[in-house]
Amino acid sequence: MAARHLVYLIGEDWFFASHFRARARAARAAGWRVSVVTRTGSAAAELRDEGFEVHGVDFRRARLNPLAEGRLALHITALYRKLAPDLVHHVALKPILLGSVAARLAGVRAIVNAPVGQGFVFASETAKARVLRPLVGAAMRATIGVRGAIAIFENAEDRTAMIASGAIRADDAVLIRGAGVDLAQFRPVIPPPGPVRIILGARMLRDKGIGEFIAAAGRLKGQGGDFVLAGTPDPGNPASLTEGDLRAAPNVRWIGHCDDMASLFASCHIACLPSYREGLPKFLLEAMAAGLPCVATNVTGCRDAVVAGETGLLIPPRDPAALGAALAGLIDDPARRARFGAAGRSRAERFYAEPIICAETLAVYERAITRDSER
């Protein structure tokens, strides 16, 4: 009997590698054939070397040309007809919108949609984002539950809002908390001596609160904090900073991309993410697994990860003064840092371990396939 075929449609190969590879490995171990349809870049070769089938398509996240997107939808349709998937898993806004059209045209009946963080359009307050938001929201509501699709949400707020909109039935809206964390790789260590190091790891986007982090570092200059930015710009995102911006930023050290976040966490004392909006930030989940206290904004996604007063602190978004005050309090209180860090590790073990997330995702796949066979 031929293996069932699972196809992921996702905008960037690096995002699949960082956020979905563990689930794809689990699916393959469970007997699935796994293919990835994505924009190919630096991660494609290693994914192919691992045995995943990778098919390149011309995803451009910032592109708004209807003709180009129509051509892309037809290309995806052709790939779906060629690959003949038993199940497709669409990840992020544009793959859901275009993939739903392609699945309908190609006759693919078992569909899982995962809107993840919802990106620039929903995090930014620029004029462009405000214009696009209602249009993209309407398109998402029209496709998220199309033809009996099951939707996976990373946080409870997004799930509740989509159900309330009438776009999907509650039974078809599943909460799975993020991408999962390798608890053996990310584990607590004895905090290093020296200045208290505060790490922000993310794509270098304004919407991640990079400006507020830099401003808070300036406010705390000379108070014993070592502020570090880890991550690269994302030219495909309108909110991206440039390398020049980051090199010129005062009072912080920008170290660029980090291949070994576990070792970086081991050299740090506090994790910080003053983002404007998230799905469920993997950076915070890994930091908690590594035993770091977390300071984040009281916004969708971040407040799902950080329990205020238990695993860290939540502060208002776009507020450098509040961020600086929260960080200053932790810099001066190692006992509270240790208490928050231990609670964060316990929370990661209960909710965010890779085996938990993979098992929950595979259960959704089985449900989608079973539903299709019963139609």
Order of alpha helices (4+ residues) and beta strands (2+ residues): beta-alpha-alpha-beta-alpha-beta-alpha-beta-alpha-beta-alpha-alpha-beta-alpha-beta-beta-alpha-beta-alpha-beta-alpha-beta-alpha-beta-alpha-beta-alpha-alpha-alpha
